[in-house]
Amino acid sequence: MIFRIAYPVERYQIIGPEWMGTQEFDIVAKMAQGTTRDQFRAMLQNLLAERFQLTFHHELRDSDVFELLTGRNGPKMSETEPDSPEEEASSGWTALGIPKVPMIQMLRGYVVRITGVKQPIGGLATILGNQVHRPVLDRTGLKGSYSFTLEFTVERPDTPVGAAVPDVFSAVEEQLGLRLKPHRTPMDVLVIDHLDKSPTAN
């Protein structure tokens, strides 16, 4: 998460040691009032370089992805007005570039419900990428903010045959008016050359 905010990149664009996904760290810091998003990211980049001795490089790698496209009859989501700058700033986190995350619920063990409020399509694409375990690229051309509910069945040992709730691919098309199309494309990835597991002390 720290990397995703600092550079910014998505999880699937980071190539590094496995412990990055499990090791957790507490960061206690103060920022001056009025700190901008770019300044905040620069602070995190300095933290990674100084405390974790981070070195990295970028590469283009061919990757299997999904393109998120509009359906034949257009989107079925409700377009909403985005937050004003004052509303964003009041939350602190959004103003610093951390996206508002849709709520994800597990229903009956094998049904997932995702509820988004005032979400850009890019935020939806990121959430879908986590569900299909592959990057999802926004190719819809939709620029607004949307509210939606998406409910779909995941493959689990206890998932009944012929479940009434559709899989994620069908649900995206039926409930949101969008579709997921397989694609292969070069993608910029951040390859970590060195990263200390134990940061230097204060």
VONU-416035 format. One record per residue: y, x, z of N, C-alpha, C in turn. Coordinates in nm, 4 decimals. Each point is the difference from the previous one (the first is absolute). Example, Ala and Ser with C-alpha at 12.3 -4.5 7.8 and 13.67 -1.06 7.14 Angstrom:
BEGIN
R       n_y       n_x       n_z      ca_y      ca_x      ca_z       c_y       c_x       c_z
R   -0.5690    1.3190    0.7800    0.1190   -0.0890    0.0000    0.1200    0.0900    0.0000
R    0.1050   -0.0350   -0.0720    0.1190    0.0820    0.0060    0.1090   -0.0770    0.0730
END
This chain:
BEGIN
R       n_y       n_x       n_z      ca_y      ca_x      ca_z       c_y       c_x       c_z
R   -0.1191    0.0820    0.0000    0.1191   -0.0820    0.0000    0.1259    0.0867    0.0000
R   -0.0024    0.1106    0.0744    0.1160    0.0889    0.0035    0.0290    0.0545   -0.1393
R   -0.1042    0.0413   -0.0717    0.0179    0.0507   -0.1366    0.0553   -0.1088   -0.0911
R   -0.0513   -0.1212    0.0123    0.0411   -0.1087   -0.0888    0.1475   -0.0313    0.0167
R    0.0522    0.0167    0.1204    0.1414   -0.0252    0.0235    0.0850    0.1198   -0.0431
R   -0.0487    0.1204    0.0261    0.0814    0.1195   -0.0193    0.0267    0.0317   -0.1460
R   -0.0938   -0.0314   -0.0920    0.0188    0.0562   -0.1350    0.0529   -0.0910   -0.1104
R   -0.0129   -0.1236   -0.0140   -0.1078   -0.0846    0.0502   -0.1114   -0.0087   -0.1037
R   -0.1215   -0.0156    0.0457   -0.1167   -0.0145   -0.0864   -0.0916   -0.1046    0.0612
R   -0.0919   -0.0503   -0.0797   -0.1007   -0.0917    0.0517   -0.1211    0.0795    0.0470
R   -0.0856   -0.0661    0.0773   -0.1170    0.0675    0.0571   -0.0875    0.0636   -0.1076
R   -0.0171   -0.0717   -0.1129   -0.0875    0.0511   -0.1054    0.0606    0.1166   -0.0767
R    0.1262    0.0337    0.0261    0.0634    0.1140   -0.0656   -0.0043    0.1261    0.0850
R   -0.0639   -0.0056    0.1150   -0.0052    0.1140    0.0911   -0.1405    0.0585   -0.0006
R   -0.0114    0.1278   -0.0368   -0.1274    0.0704    0.0017    0.0066    0.1027    0.1123
R   -0.0768   -0.0226    0.1063    0.0074    0.0902    0.1145   -0.1240   -0.0095    0.0857
R    0.0005    0.0656    0.1159   -0.1181   -0.0007    0.0878   -0.0303   -0.1397    0.0525
R   -0.1295   -0.0267    0.0238   -0.0427   -0.1330    0.0439    0.0614   -0.0403    0.1334
R    0.0264    0.0976    0.0884    0.0500   -0.0356    0.1326    0.1375   -0.0665   -0.0045
R    0.0702    0.0105   -0.1131    0.1307   -0.0651   -0.0106   -0.0109   -0.1516    0.0180
R   -0.1154   -0.0565   -0.0353   -0.0168   -0.1440    0.0099   -0.0447   -0.0491    0.1358
R   -0.0323    0.0930    0.0917   -0.0512   -0.0410    0.1316    0.0788    0.0597    0.1160
R    0.0529    0.1212   -0.0167    0.0743    0.0649    0.1083    0.1360   -0.0663    0.0169
R    0.0361   -0.0329    0.1228    0.1268   -0.0676    0.0260    0.0924    0.0889    0.0816
R    0.1302   -0.0170   -0.0210    0.1012    0.0801    0.0679    0.1117   -0.0904    0.0494
R    0.0560    0.0348    0.1146    0.1194   -0.0672    0.0513    0.1220    0.0845   -0.0356
R    0.1009   -0.0633   -0.0565    0.1246    0.0683   -0.0318    0.1104   -0.0639    0.0827
R    0.0654    0.0795    0.0831    0.1116   -0.0474    0.0816    0.1247    0.0730   -0.0471
R    0.0955   -0.0741   -0.0528    0.1189    0.0629   -0.0569    0.1175   -0.0955    0.0073
R    0.1192    0.0555   -0.0191    0.1217   -0.0802   -0.0029    0.0705    0.0241   -0.1331
R    0.0600   -0.1071   -0.0513    0.0792    0.0112   -0.1223    0.1411   -0.0480    0.0280
R    0.0952    0.0644   -0.0635    0.1387   -0.0423    0.0173    0.0210   -0.1366   -0.0623
R    0.0877   -0.0780    0.0596    0.0317   -0.1306   -0.0561    0.0563    0.0179   -0.1408
R   -0.0478   -0.0833   -0.0929    0.0456    0.0119   -0.1378   -0.0846    0.0917   -0.0853
R   -0.1124    0.0502    0.0547   -0.0897    0.0836   -0.0787   -0.0490   -0.0769   -0.1222
R    0.0089    0.0625   -0.1178   -0.0411   -0.0675   -0.1226   -0.1493    0.0183   -0.0235
R   -0.0516   -0.0773   -0.0958   -0.1415    0.0106   -0.0352   -0.0340    0.1403   -0.0479
R    0.0839    0.0570   -0.0860   -0.0265    0.1338   -0.0527    0.0049    0.1054    0.1102
R    0.0941   -0.0148    0.0933    0.0074    0.0940    0.1126   -0.1231   -0.0100    0.0887
R   -0.0460   -0.1231    0.0222   -0.1195   -0.0199    0.0817   -0.1216    0.0648   -0.0653
R   -0.0142   -0.0165   -0.1318   -0.1116    0.0622   -0.0704    0.0087    0.1518    0.0076
R    0.1196    0.0551   -0.0128    0.0170    0.1454    0.0094   -0.0410    0.0502    0.1380
R    0.0302   -0.0775    0.1043   -0.0409    0.0386    0.1354   -0.1522    0.0059    0.0116
R   -0.0683   -0.0998   -0.0563   -0.1456    0.0006    0.0058   -0.0585    0.1148   -0.0821
R    0.0605    0.0306   -0.1143   -0.0470    0.1124   -0.0807    0.0143    0.1312    0.0767
R    0.1121    0.0159    0.0701    0.0188    0.1210    0.0808   -0.1008    0.0056    0.1140
R   -0.0277   -0.1146    0.0615   -0.0986   -0.0048    0.1083   -0.1368    0.0465   -0.0498
R   -0.0427   -0.0497   -0.1157   -0.1307    0.0374   -0.0546   -0.0053    0.1487   -0.0346
R    0.1091    0.0515   -0.0533    0.0023    0.1413   -0.0386    0.0044    0.0919    0.1221
R    0.0807   -0.0355    0.1002    0.0198    0.0881    0.1148   -0.1103   -0.0136    0.1050
R   -0.0436   -0.1234    0.0284   -0.0973   -0.0213    0.1077   -0.1449    0.0096   -0.0487
R   -0.0245   -0.0419   -0.1258   -0.1369    0.0005   -0.0521   -0.0232    0.1082   -0.1059
R    0.1032    0.0803   -0.0267   -0.0100    0.1086   -0.0991   -0.0478   -0.0523   -0.1360
R    0.0537   -0.1127   -0.0405   -0.0412   -0.0649   -0.1246    0.0421    0.0794   -0.1226
R   -0.0941    0.0201   -0.0929    0.0303    0.0435   -0.1358   -0.0789   -0.0880   -0.0955
R    0.0589   -0.0327   -0.1156   -0.0665   -0.0902   -0.0936    0.0542    0.0223   -0.1398
R   -0.0667   -0.0616   -0.0978    0.0491   -0.0013   -0.1369   -0.0360   -0.1333   -0.0651
R    0.0656   -0.0296   -0.1109   -0.0270   -0.1231   -0.0742   -0.0888    0.0286   -0.1201
R   -0.0851   -0.0970   -0.0344   -0.0852    0.0083   -0.1183   -0.0050   -0.1365   -0.0686
R   -0.0276    0.0020   -0.1303   -0.0325   -0.1224   -0.0720   -0.1511   -0.0071   -0.0152
R   -0.0612   -0.1082    0.0496   -0.1448   -0.0173   -0.0090   -0.0317   -0.1354   -0.0613
R   -0.0972   -0.0026   -0.0915   -0.0443   -0.1268   -0.0569   -0.0652   -0.0840    0.1096
R    0.0432   -0.1235    0.0117   -0.0474   -0.0857    0.1092   -0.0348   -0.1388   -0.0535
R   -0.1064   -0.0586    0.0585   -0.0339   -0.1395   -0.0285    0.0889   -0.0883    0.0856
R    0.0716   -0.0912   -0.0633    0.0937   -0.0862    0.0707   -0.0198   -0.1442   -0.0483
R    0.0718   -0.0908    0.0627    0.0150   -0.1356   -0.0509    0.1474   -0.0225   -0.0311
R    0.0269   -0.0655   -0.1105    0.1344   -0.0460   -0.0297    0.0140   -0.1434    0.0495
R    0.1096   -0.0269    0.0691    0.0300   -0.1362    0.0438    0.0918   -0.0626   -0.1038
R   -0.0490   -0.1054   -0.0667    0.0707   -0.0638   -0.1098    0.0249   -0.1472    0.0317
R    0.0958   -0.0594   -0.0682    0.0203   -0.1439    0.0157   -0.1108   -0.0747   -0.0725
R   -0.0381   -0.1145    0.0541   -0.1035   -0.0829   -0.0623    0.0531   -0.0736   -0.1217
R   -0.0884   -0.0716   -0.0667    0.0375   -0.0697   -0.1236    0.1090   -0.1037    0.0226
R   -0.0033   -0.0654    0.1141    0.0969   -0.1067    0.0277    0.1112    0.0433    0.0951
R    0.0119    0.1308    0.0240    0.1067    0.0500    0.0854   -0.0355   -0.0050    0.1472
R    0.0823    0.0650    0.0851   -0.0297    0.0068    0.1435    0.0100   -0.1356    0.0677
R   -0.0844   -0.0176    0.1030   -0.0008   -0.1240    0.0776    0.0611    0.0202    0.1389
R    0.0622    0.1132    0.0240    0.0569    0.0306    0.1303    0.1398   -0.0582    0.0128
R    0.0463   -0.0147    0.1228    0.1348   -0.0513    0.0263    0.0979    0.1156    0.0052
R    0.0984   -0.0013   -0.0903    0.1007    0.1064    0.0016    0.1002   -0.0281    0.1113
R    0.0347    0.1041    0.0766    0.0887   -0.0145    0.1145    0.1149    0.0992   -0.0109
R    0.1057   -0.0288    0.0727    0.1124    0.0924    0.0052   -0.0370    0.1200    0.0861
R    0.0281    0.1244   -0.0462   -0.0296    0.1171    0.0827    0.0916    0.0053    0.1214
R   -0.0380    0.0775    0.1000    0.0839    0.0186    0.1178    0.1317    0.0650   -0.0395
R    0.1066   -0.0389    0.0671    0.1284    0.0660   -0.0191   -0.0054    0.1392    0.0615
R    0.0915    0.0906   -0.0384    0.0019    0.1335    0.0640    0.0099   -0.0083    0.1518
R    0.0739   -0.1002    0.0500    0.0132   -0.0136    0.1452   -0.1334   -0.0389    0.0640
R   -0.0740   -0.0898   -0.0659   -0.1306   -0.0411    0.0528   -0.0980    0.1164   -0.0033
R    0.0023    0.0790   -0.1081   -0.0876    0.1166   -0.0081    0.0338    0.0989    0.1103
R    0.1283    0.0277    0.0181    0.0415    0.1003    0.0981   -0.0352   -0.0424    0.1412
R   -0.0007   -0.1326    0.0256   -0.0288   -0.0464    0.1354   -0.1423    0.0314    0.0405
R   -0.0916    0.0147   -0.0960   -0.1379    0.0313    0.0332   -0.0214    0.1488    0.0209
R    0.0930    0.0838   -0.0501   -0.0129    0.1443    0.0159   -0.1010    0.0602   -0.0937
R   -0.1224   -0.0452    0.0099   -0.1069    0.0603   -0.0782    0.0200   -0.0211   -0.1491
R    0.0282   -0.1234   -0.0419    0.0146   -0.0261   -0.1425    0.1160    0.0803   -0.0571
R    0.1086    0.0094    0.0735    0.1159    0.0750   -0.0475   -0.0329    0.1468   -0.0214
R   -0.1033    0.0504    0.0662   -0.0399    0.1395   -0.0155   -0.1112    0.0161   -0.1018
R   -0.0321   -0.1067   -0.0702   -0.0946    0.0134   -0.1099   -0.1430   -0.0362    0.0320
R   -0.0274   -0.0513    0.1187   -0.1347   -0.0432    0.0328   -0.0138   -0.1468   -0.0393
R   -0.0892   -0.0329   -0.0936   -0.0040   -0.1367   -0.0512   -0.0493   -0.0992    0.1037
R    0.0468   -0.1226   -0.0143   -0.0563   -0.1079    0.0807   -0.1416   -0.0263   -0.0476
R   -0.0915   -0.0029    0.0909   -0.1415   -0.0104   -0.0372   -0.0462   -0.1441    0.0140
R   -0.0638   -0.0574   -0.1043   -0.0554   -0.1344    0.0130   -0.1051   -0.0074    0.1102
R   -0.0149   -0.1170    0.0584   -0.0992   -0.0197    0.1053   -0.1377   -0.0205   -0.0623
R   -0.0975    0.0738    0.0490   -0.1368   -0.0090   -0.0497   -0.0888   -0.0556    0.1103
R   -0.0742   -0.1056   -0.0295   -0.0887   -0.0630    0.0971   -0.1415   -0.0061   -0.0552
R   -0.0979    0.0195    0.0881   -0.1404   -0.0211   -0.0362   -0.0414   -0.1383    0.0489
R   -0.0517   -0.0808   -0.0921   -0.0450   -0.1344    0.0338   -0.1511   -0.0095   -0.0211
R   -0.0712   -0.0462    0.0994   -0.1449   -0.0189   -0.0087   -0.0726    0.1298   -0.0351
R    0.0631    0.1124    0.0218   -0.0668    0.1291   -0.0186   -0.0031    0.0507   -0.1415
R    0.0071   -0.0871   -0.0994   -0.0116    0.0456   -0.1378    0.1119   -0.0532   -0.0900
R    0.0930   -0.0748    0.0563    0.1139   -0.0503   -0.0766    0.1270    0.0663    0.0508
R    0.0797    0.0529   -0.0924    0.1257    0.0660    0.0339    0.1154   -0.0893   -0.0443
R    0.0985   -0.0157    0.0875    0.1221   -0.0718   -0.0354    0.1173    0.0964    0.0150
R    0.0786    0.0143   -0.1053    0.1186    0.0846    0.0006    0.1217   -0.0892   -0.0186
R    0.0930    0.0074    0.0947    0.1220   -0.0793   -0.0060    0.1197    0.0931   -0.0100
R    0.0788   -0.0166   -0.1056    0.1178    0.0834   -0.0200    0.1256   -0.0849   -0.0019
R    0.1074    0.0529    0.0582    0.1294   -0.0684    0.0024    0.1060    0.0963   -0.0534
R    0.0743   -0.0442   -0.1001    0.1067    0.0805   -0.0596   -0.0525    0.1363   -0.0432
R   -0.1119   -0.0005   -0.0720   -0.0642    0.1231   -0.0438    0.0359    0.0328   -0.1443
R    0.0355    0.1259   -0.0306    0.0058    0.0417   -0.1395   -0.1415    0.0115   -0.0544
R   -0.0143   -0.0087   -0.1315   -0.1330    0.0069   -0.0589   -0.0649    0.1356    0.0280
R    0.0810    0.1039    0.0112   -0.0563    0.1310    0.0331   -0.0719    0.0005    0.1329
R    0.0510   -0.0749    0.0982   -0.0674   -0.0105    0.1292   -0.1332   -0.0709   -0.0118
R   -0.0039   -0.1050   -0.0818   -0.1256   -0.0710   -0.0240   -0.1008    0.0924   -0.0693
R    0.0468    0.0783   -0.0978   -0.0890    0.0921   -0.0716   -0.0623    0.1005    0.0958
R    0.0774    0.0498    0.0946   -0.0527    0.0955    0.0972   -0.1088   -0.0628    0.0858
R    0.0238   -0.1220    0.0481   -0.0989   -0.0697    0.0815   -0.1270   -0.0259   -0.0798
R    0.0135   -0.0420   -0.1245   -0.1176   -0.0249   -0.0837   -0.0774    0.1288   -0.0239
R    0.0714    0.1117   -0.0153   -0.0674    0.1286   -0.0185   -0.0909    0.0334    0.1162
R    0.0443   -0.0330    0.1220   -0.0836    0.0248    0.1174   -0.1237   -0.0891   -0.0001
R    0.0093   -0.1178   -0.0611   -0.1130   -0.0924   -0.0019   -0.1016    0.0349   -0.1082
R    0.0452    0.0491   -0.1152   -0.0913    0.0319   -0.1108   -0.0351    0.1484   -0.0034
R    0.0549    0.0773    0.0978   -0.0320    0.1429    0.0146    0.0326    0.0793   -0.1263
R    0.1116   -0.0360   -0.0620    0.0451    0.0694   -0.1193    0.1501   -0.0273   -0.0144
R    0.0774    0.0952   -0.0511    0.1430   -0.0266   -0.0175    0.0243   -0.1224   -0.0873
R    0.0983   -0.0791    0.0383    0.0432   -0.1145   -0.0792    0.1453    0.0248   -0.0409
R    0.0248    0.0046   -0.1306    0.1327    0.0285   -0.0534    0.0673   -0.1294   -0.0421
R    0.1214   -0.0202    0.0457    0.0745   -0.1211   -0.0341    0.0474    0.0080   -0.1449
R   -0.0555   -0.0844   -0.0839    0.0399   -0.0091   -0.1406    0.0459   -0.1427   -0.0327
R    0.0413   -0.0744    0.1039    0.0380   -0.1393   -0.0198    0.1401   -0.0149   -0.0584
R    0.0869    0.0953    0.0304    0.1395   -0.0137   -0.0398    0.0792   -0.0930    0.0893
R   -0.0607   -0.0492    0.1071    0.0678   -0.0909    0.0925    0.0847    0.0805    0.0971
R    0.1272   -0.0333    0.0109    0.0939    0.0784    0.0805    0.0399   -0.0670    0.1303
R   -0.0372   -0.1234    0.0214    0.0456   -0.0727    0.1171   -0.0849    0.0256    0.1238
R    0.0279   -0.0770    0.1039   -0.0798   -0.0002    0.1225   -0.0753   -0.1318    0.0063
R   -0.1233    0.0047    0.0529   -0.0873   -0.1175   -0.0055   -0.0694   -0.0222    0.1332
R   -0.0268   -0.1265    0.0285   -0.0836   -0.0385    0.1135   -0.1297   -0.0574   -0.0552
R   -0.1101    0.0321    0.0645   -0.1297   -0.0413   -0.0544   -0.1065    0.0013    0.1088
R   -0.1105   -0.0685   -0.0285   -0.1219    0.0082    0.0796   -0.1153    0.0220   -0.0952
R   -0.0807    0.1008    0.0285   -0.1156    0.0330   -0.0834   -0.1242   -0.0006    0.0869
R   -0.1002   -0.0754   -0.0395   -0.1235   -0.0094    0.0785   -0.1193    0.0269   -0.0913
R   -0.0842    0.0944    0.0402   -0.1125    0.0385   -0.0850   -0.1185    0.0470    0.0839
R   -0.1174    0.0044   -0.0651   -0.1235    0.0428    0.0645   -0.0248    0.1478   -0.0270
R   -0.0424    0.0723    0.1028   -0.0392    0.1400   -0.0156   -0.1522    0.0093    0.0052
R   -0.0528    0.1046   -0.0612   -0.1453    0.0185   -0.0011   -0.0444    0.0619    0.1312
R   -0.0758   -0.0767    0.0778   -0.0560    0.0443    0.1272   -0.1431   -0.0497    0.0096
R   -0.0803    0.0625    0.0875   -0.1385   -0.0479    0.0144   -0.0106   -0.1464    0.0393
R    0.1004   -0.0518    0.0751   -0.0075   -0.1384    0.0459    0.0720   -0.0974   -0.0934
R    0.0494    0.0483   -0.1152    0.0677   -0.0886   -0.0932   -0.1015   -0.0922   -0.0658
R    0.0170   -0.1298    0.0114   -0.0976   -0.0924   -0.0591    0.0070    0.0013   -0.1524
R   -0.1141   -0.0225   -0.0629   -0.0050   -0.0083   -0.1458    0.0735   -0.1265   -0.0446
R    0.0843    0.0145   -0.1022    0.0745   -0.1154   -0.0482    0.1071   -0.0465    0.0961
R    0.0657    0.0947    0.0683    0.1059   -0.0363    0.0942    0.1097   -0.0786   -0.0712
R    0.0585   -0.0967    0.0711    0.1013   -0.0875   -0.0600    0.1285    0.0749   -0.0327
R    0.0293    0.1052    0.0740    0.1223    0.0763   -0.0221   -0.0271    0.1072   -0.1056
R    0.0843    0.0162   -0.1023   -0.0271    0.0945   -0.1085    0.0161    0.1449    0.0428
R   -0.0480    0.0931   -0.0841    0.0229    0.1413    0.0266    0.1452    0.0331   -0.0292
R    0.0403    0.1252    0.0321    0.1414    0.0353   -0.0078    0.0537   -0.0100   -0.1420
R   -0.0801    0.0344   -0.0999    0.0473   -0.0026   -0.1382    0.0289   -0.1422   -0.0463
R   -0.0923   -0.0911    0.0314    0.0216   -0.1398   -0.0363    0.1138   -0.0611    0.0813
R    0.0077    0.0376    0.1291    0.1028   -0.0563    0.0865    0.1398    0.0402   -0.0457
R    0.0162    0.1254   -0.0419    0.1310    0.0456   -0.0470    0.0460   -0.0833   -0.1194
R   -0.0935   -0.0324   -0.0887    0.0354   -0.0766   -0.1192    0.0209   -0.1474    0.0322
R   -0.0884   -0.0573    0.0819    0.0071   -0.1432    0.0278    0.1135   -0.0353    0.0960
R    0.0215    0.0835    0.1010    0.0953   -0.0348    0.1050    0.1394    0.0586   -0.0211
R    0.0097    0.1150   -0.0665    0.1295    0.0664   -0.0186    0.0505   -0.0044   -0.1435
R   -0.0864   -0.0341   -0.0951    0.0415    0.0001   -0.1389    0.0164    0.1398   -0.0567
R   -0.0736    0.0956    0.0568    0.0012    0.1388   -0.0463   -0.1424    0.0389   -0.0363
R   -0.0190    0.1200   -0.0539   -0.1359    0.0459   -0.0281   -0.0086    0.1513    0.0135
R   -0.1209    0.0469    0.0329   -0.0285    0.1427    0.0156   -0.0826    0.0472   -0.1191
R    0.0486    0.1030   -0.0687   -0.0671    0.0515   -0.1194   -0.0339    0.1474    0.0204
R   -0.1274    0.0410   -0.0183   -0.0366    0.1421    0.0146    0.0748    0.0863   -0.1022
R    0.0359    0.1210    0.0436    0.0754    0.0908   -0.0864   -0.0242    0.1425    0.0487
R    0.0171    0.0973   -0.0879   -0.0095    0.1415    0.0382    0.1267    0.0701   -0.0474
R    0.0628    0.0743    0.0901    0.1280    0.0604   -0.0325    0.0226    0.1257    0.0832
R    0.0768    0.0971   -0.0514    0.0372    0.1158    0.0825    0.0898   -0.0455    0.1152
R   -0.0241    0.0556    0.1176    0.0786   -0.0377    0.1167    0.0431    0.1246    0.0757
R    0.1245   -0.0005    0.0428    0.0510    0.1101    0.0807   -0.0611   -0.0066    0.1399
R   -0.0596    0.1096    0.0442   -0.0574    0.0052    0.1347    0.0583    0.1194    0.0745
R    0.0070   -0.0140    0.1294    0.0475    0.1056    0.0884   -0.1224    0.0687    0.0593
R   -0.0222    0.1251   -0.0375   -0.1171    0.0753    0.0450    0.0430    0.0933    0.1136
R   -0.0604   -0.0194    0.1156    0.0358    0.0804    0.1171   -0.0764    0.1313   -0.0029
R    0.0742    0.1092   -0.0026   -0.0610    0.1329    0.0002   -0.0296    0.0476    0.1418
R    0.0875   -0.0336    0.0937   -0.0216    0.0407    0.1396    0.0671   -0.1001    0.0924
R   -0.0697   -0.0340    0.1095    0.0536   -0.0903    0.1010   -0.0729    0.0271    0.1307
R    0.0730    0.0428    0.1019   -0.0599    0.0253    0.1303   -0.0354   -0.1315    0.0700
R   -0.1182   -0.0048    0.0574   -0.0414   -0.1204    0.0703    0.0717   -0.0129    0.1336
R    0.0378    0.1128    0.0591    0.0712   -0.0008    0.1279    0.1453    0.0454   -0.0240
R    0.0976   -0.0875    0.0179    0.1390    0.0401   -0.0245    0.0493    0.0978    0.1055
R    0.1016    0.0785   -0.0361    0.0593    0.0924    0.0956    0.0716   -0.0788    0.1085
R    0.0095    0.0598    0.1174    0.0597   -0.0679    0.1142    0.1520   -0.0075   -0.0135
R    0.0607   -0.0853    0.0838    0.1465   -0.0117    0.0002    0.0642    0.1315    0.0427
END
